[in-house]
Amino acid sequence: MSKANGYPVIKSGMHSLVSWRVSGVGQADALLVSVIMPVLNEADTLGNSVASLQSVLDASAWCGHYEIIVADNGSTDGSASIAKALGVRVITVPTMGYGSACWHACQQAQGGILLFFDGDGSPHPADCIALIQQIHSGAGLAIGVRQCPEPNSMSRAQTFGNALACFLMRVLWRIPASDIGPLRAITRTVFDQIELRDRGFGWTVEMQISAATAGFPIVEIPVRWRARAAGVSKIGGTWLGVMRAGWGILGKIAVVRLRDSFRDKQPIRYHCVDHCDAFTDLTFSETTHSPRKPL
């Protein structure tokens, strides 16, 4: 099995899941990677995040061309100006919410691959390439799992909430999820078909559940996760943030569970890659799972 950056590439006999059309913006470029960066007051970290990501994408053979869209969700610290100075596209999203920022940016994106990347300095830019590889190899959704996060990169409340959400997905849908981390890539086809409704912190978990229950192939791969260099986390930085995120995620799980009780079930195709050297060949199937303990 081929590898790059140390990660196995999951092979699939499926046709490409990359869409050729983007609603509202005309013809999409199937090979273009649209990087979505939701931002709220990240002036201290955004410049380095964008510059380092540009350097990685420019050097990668897996990403021929790309666009970076910074979705400014009401910043008051000049984050938008910093992004513009680096030559990336900036859109203003007046409706507050993590999901709202991501959704509005997706409506403006031209690419057949959507890559979500936080601008707080926590995700490692090099790990984006492994996610893009998985999409090119047949995955509909590729999720970065924060398997070994740096100390202080996630609060205890975040770690517990993440584990609880994954536990509920395993119990309610038999989805062997191990993380609902924000670093992920999805094809435009899958994104358009799952029609995400959440505009808050339930965005990531709704994406995972909806893509899995619709039968799209999903893969998890381990990624690095760093403690933010500056600023305050919108989730773990305050108890109010923790409560809002927890309510948003658990509430969305309840809503989606109720919705799915009226829908036909599709086979779950979900692969969890624990160790980069653990597999010699992988193909997407309807029954093969590799569950992992939650964070």
C-alpha positions as CSV (number, residue, x, y, z in Angstrom):
1,M,0.0,0.0,0.0
2,S,1.3,3.4,-0.9
3,K,2.3,5.9,1.8
4,A,3.1,9.5,2.0
5,N,4.0,11.5,5.1
6,G,4.0,8.2,7.0
7,Y,0.3,7.6,6.5
8,P,-1.3,4.7,4.6
9,V,-3.5,5.7,1.7
10,I,-6.7,3.8,1.8
11,K,-7.6,2.4,-1.7
12,S,-11.1,2.3,-3.0
13,G,-12.6,0.9,-6.1
14,M,-15.2,3.6,-6.0
15,H,-15.4,6.4,-8.6
16,S,-14.3,9.8,-7.4
17,L,-16.6,11.5,-4.9
18,V,-15.4,14.9,-6.0
19,S,-18.2,17.0,-7.3
20,W,-18.1,19.1,-10.5
21,R,-20.7,21.6,-9.4
22,V,-20.9,24.0,-6.5
23,S,-24.3,25.4,-5.7
24,G,-24.4,29.2,-6.3
25,V,-21.0,29.6,-7.8
26,G,-21.2,27.6,-11.0
27,Q,-18.6,25.1,-12.2
28,A,-16.3,23.8,-9.5
29,D,-12.7,22.6,-10.0
30,A,-12.6,19.0,-8.9
31,L,-8.9,19.2,-8.1
32,L,-9.0,22.5,-6.3
33,V,-8.7,22.4,-2.6
34,S,-10.7,25.1,-0.8
35,V,-9.3,25.6,2.7
36,I,-11.9,26.9,5.1
37,M,-10.6,28.9,8.1
38,P,-13.3,30.1,10.6
39,V,-11.8,33.0,12.6
40,L,-12.9,35.0,15.6
41,N,-10.2,37.2,17.1
42,E,-7.1,35.2,16.2
43,A,-4.8,38.1,15.3
44,D,-1.9,36.6,17.4
45,T,-1.9,33.3,15.6
46,L,-3.6,33.8,12.2
47,G,-0.7,35.2,10.3
48,N,1.6,32.3,11.2
49,S,-1.1,29.7,10.6
50,V,-1.9,31.0,7.1
51,A,1.8,31.4,6.1
52,S,2.8,28.0,7.3
53,L,-0.2,26.4,5.6
54,Q,0.6,28.1,2.3
55,S,4.2,26.9,2.5
56,V,3.0,23.3,3.0
57,L,0.4,23.3,0.3
58,D,2.8,25.0,-2.2
59,A,5.3,22.2,-1.7
60,S,2.9,19.3,-1.9
61,A,2.4,17.3,-5.1
62,W,-1.0,16.2,-3.7
63,C,-2.3,19.8,-3.8
64,G,-1.8,21.2,-7.2
65,H,-3.8,24.4,-6.6
66,Y,-5.8,25.7,-3.7
67,E,-7.6,28.6,-2.3
68,I,-7.8,29.8,1.4
69,I,-11.0,31.4,2.6
70,V,-10.9,33.1,6.0
71,A,-14.4,33.3,7.4
72,D,-14.3,36.3,9.8
73,N,-17.0,35.8,12.4
74,G,-17.0,39.2,14.0
75,S,-13.3,39.8,14.9
76,T,-12.4,43.1,16.5
77,D,-8.7,42.6,16.7
78,G,-7.8,43.1,13.0
79,S,-7.7,39.4,12.1
80,A,-9.3,40.1,8.7
81,S,-6.7,42.7,7.8
82,I,-3.9,40.2,8.6
83,A,-5.4,37.6,6.4
84,K,-5.9,40.0,3.5
85,A,-2.3,41.1,3.8
86,L,-1.3,37.5,3.1
87,G,-3.3,37.4,-0.1
88,V,-6.1,35.1,1.1
89,R,-9.7,35.6,0.5
90,V,-11.7,37.0,3.4
91,I,-15.4,36.9,3.8
92,T,-17.4,38.5,6.7
93,V,-19.9,36.3,8.4
94,P,-22.2,38.4,10.6
95,T,-24.2,35.5,12.0
96,M,-22.3,34.2,15.0
97,G,-21.4,30.5,15.3
98,Y,-18.6,28.1,14.3
99,G,-20.9,26.2,11.9
100,S,-22.2,29.5,10.5
101,A,-18.7,30.7,9.6
102,C,-17.9,27.3,8.0
103,W,-21.2,27.1,6.1
104,H,-20.9,30.6,4.6
105,A,-17.4,30.0,3.5
106,C,-18.4,26.7,1.9
107,Q,-21.0,28.6,-0.2
108,Q,-18.2,30.8,-1.6
109,A,-15.7,27.9,-2.1
110,Q,-14.8,26.9,-5.7
111,G,-13.1,23.6,-4.9
112,G,-14.2,20.0,-5.2
113,I,-12.4,19.3,-1.9
114,L,-13.2,21.3,1.3
115,L,-10.5,21.3,4.0
116,F,-11.4,22.8,7.4
117,F,-8.4,24.3,9.3
118,D,-8.6,26.3,12.5
119,G,-6.5,29.5,12.6
120,D,-5.5,29.3,16.2
121,G,-2.3,27.4,15.6
122,S,-3.4,24.1,17.1
123,P,-3.5,22.0,13.9
124,H,-0.3,21.1,12.1
125,P,-0.3,22.2,8.5
126,A,1.6,19.1,7.3
127,D,-1.2,16.9,8.4
128,C,-3.5,18.4,5.9
129,I,-1.7,16.6,3.1
130,A,-2.6,13.2,4.6
131,L,-6.3,14.2,4.7
132,I,-6.2,15.4,1.0
133,Q,-4.5,12.1,0.1
134,Q,-7.4,10.1,1.6
135,I,-10.0,12.1,-0.3
136,H,-8.1,11.5,-3.6
137,S,-8.0,7.8,-2.7
138,G,-11.7,7.4,-2.3
139,A,-12.8,8.7,1.1
140,G,-15.8,11.0,1.2
141,L,-14.8,12.4,4.6
142,A,-11.3,12.3,6.2
143,I,-11.1,13.2,9.8
144,G,-7.9,14.1,11.8
145,V,-7.9,12.3,15.2
146,R,-6.1,14.1,18.0
147,Q,-4.6,10.9,19.2
148,C,-1.8,12.4,21.2
149,P,-2.6,16.1,21.8
150,E,0.1,18.3,23.4
151,P,-0.4,19.1,27.1
152,N,-2.8,21.9,27.7
153,S,-4.1,21.8,24.1
154,M,-7.5,20.5,25.3
155,S,-9.1,21.2,28.6
156,R,-10.5,18.3,30.7
157,A,-14.0,19.4,29.8
158,Q,-13.2,19.3,26.1
159,T,-11.6,15.8,26.4
160,F,-14.6,14.5,28.4
161,G,-17.1,16.1,26.0
162,N,-15.3,14.7,23.0
163,A,-15.3,11.2,24.5
164,L,-19.0,11.4,25.4
165,A,-20.0,12.5,21.9
166,C,-18.0,9.6,20.4
167,F,-19.5,7.1,22.9
168,L,-23.0,8.3,21.9
169,M,-22.2,7.8,18.2
170,R,-21.1,4.3,18.8
171,V,-24.1,3.4,21.0
172,L,-26.8,5.1,18.9
173,W,-25.5,4.5,15.3
174,R,-22.7,1.9,15.7
175,I,-20.3,4.5,14.2
176,P,-16.8,3.7,15.6
177,A,-15.8,7.4,15.9
178,S,-12.9,8.3,18.2
179,D,-12.8,12.1,17.7
180,I,-14.9,15.0,16.5
181,G,-11.9,17.2,15.9
182,P,-12.2,20.2,13.5
183,L,-9.3,19.3,11.2
184,R,-11.0,17.4,8.4
185,A,-11.5,17.2,4.6
186,I,-14.7,16.4,2.7
187,T,-15.7,16.2,-0.9
188,R,-18.1,18.7,-2.3
189,T,-20.4,15.9,-3.4
190,V,-20.7,14.6,0.1
191,F,-21.0,18.0,1.6
192,D,-23.9,19.0,-0.7
193,Q,-25.7,15.7,-0.2
194,I,-25.7,15.7,3.6
195,E,-27.1,19.2,3.8
196,L,-25.8,20.3,7.2
197,R,-28.2,22.3,9.3
198,D,-26.2,23.2,12.4
199,R,-24.6,26.6,12.6
200,G,-22.9,26.3,16.0
201,F,-20.6,23.8,17.7
202,G,-22.7,20.8,16.6
203,W,-21.3,21.3,13.0
204,T,-18.5,18.7,13.2
205,V,-20.6,15.9,14.9
206,E,-23.5,16.5,12.5
207,M,-21.1,16.1,9.6
208,Q,-19.7,12.9,10.9
209,I,-23.1,11.3,11.7
210,S,-24.8,12.4,8.5
211,A,-22.0,11.3,6.2
212,A,-21.7,7.9,8.0
213,T,-25.5,7.2,8.0
214,A,-25.7,8.1,4.3
215,G,-23.2,5.4,3.6
216,F,-20.3,7.5,2.4
217,P,-16.8,6.1,3.1
218,I,-15.1,7.8,6.1
219,V,-11.5,7.4,7.4
220,E,-9.8,8.6,10.5
221,I,-6.1,9.3,10.7
222,P,-4.0,10.4,13.6
223,V,-2.9,14.1,13.5
224,R,-0.8,16.3,15.8
225,W,-2.6,18.8,18.0
226,R,-0.7,21.7,19.6
227,A,-1.5,24.0,22.5
228,R,-2.5,27.4,21.1
229,A,0.4,29.8,21.0
230,A,-1.8,32.8,22.1
231,G,-5.4,33.9,22.7
232,V,-8.2,32.1,24.4
233,S,-10.0,29.0,23.2
234,K,-13.7,29.7,22.3
235,I,-14.6,26.3,23.8
236,G,-12.2,25.4,26.6
237,G,-11.1,28.9,27.5
238,T,-14.2,29.7,29.6
239,W,-16.9,27.7,31.4
240,L,-19.5,29.5,29.4
241,G,-17.7,28.3,26.2
242,V,-17.6,24.8,27.5
243,M,-21.4,24.9,28.3
244,R,-22.3,26.3,24.9
245,A,-20.3,23.8,23.1
246,G,-21.5,20.9,25.1
247,W,-25.1,21.9,24.7
248,G,-24.6,22.5,21.0
249,I,-23.0,19.1,20.4
250,L,-25.2,17.0,22.6
251,G,-28.3,18.8,21.4
252,K,-27.4,18.1,17.8
253,I,-26.8,14.4,18.5
254,A,-30.4,14.3,19.9
255,V,-31.9,16.1,16.9
256,V,-30.1,14.0,14.4
257,R,-31.1,10.8,16.2
258,L,-34.7,11.8,16.1
259,R,-34.3,12.7,12.4
260,D,-32.7,9.4,11.5
261,S,-35.5,7.4,13.1
262,F,-37.5,8.3,10.1
263,R,-34.9,7.5,7.4
264,D,-33.6,4.4,5.7
265,K,-30.4,3.1,7.2
266,Q,-27.3,2.7,5.1
267,P,-24.3,0.5,5.8
268,I,-21.6,2.3,7.9
269,R,-18.2,2.4,6.1
270,Y,-15.8,3.9,8.7
271,H,-12.1,3.1,9.0
272,C,-10.0,4.1,12.0
273,V,-6.2,4.0,11.4
274,D,-4.6,3.5,14.8
275,H,-1.0,3.1,13.7
276,C,0.5,4.2,10.4
277,D,2.2,0.8,9.8
278,A,-0.7,-1.4,11.0
279,F,-2.2,-2.0,7.6
280,T,-0.8,-3.5,4.4
281,D,-3.9,-2.9,2.3
282,L,-7.3,-1.4,3.0
283,T,-10.5,-1.2,0.9
284,F,-13.7,0.4,1.9
285,S,-16.3,-2.2,2.9
286,E,-19.7,-2.2,4.6
287,T,-18.7,-4.3,7.6
288,T,-15.0,-3.6,8.4
289,H,-14.5,-1.4,11.4
290,S,-11.5,-0.8,13.6
291,P,-12.9,0.8,16.8
292,R,-10.6,2.7,19.0
293,K,-10.8,3.9,22.6
294,P,-12.0,7.5,22.7
295,L,-9.7,10.3,23.8
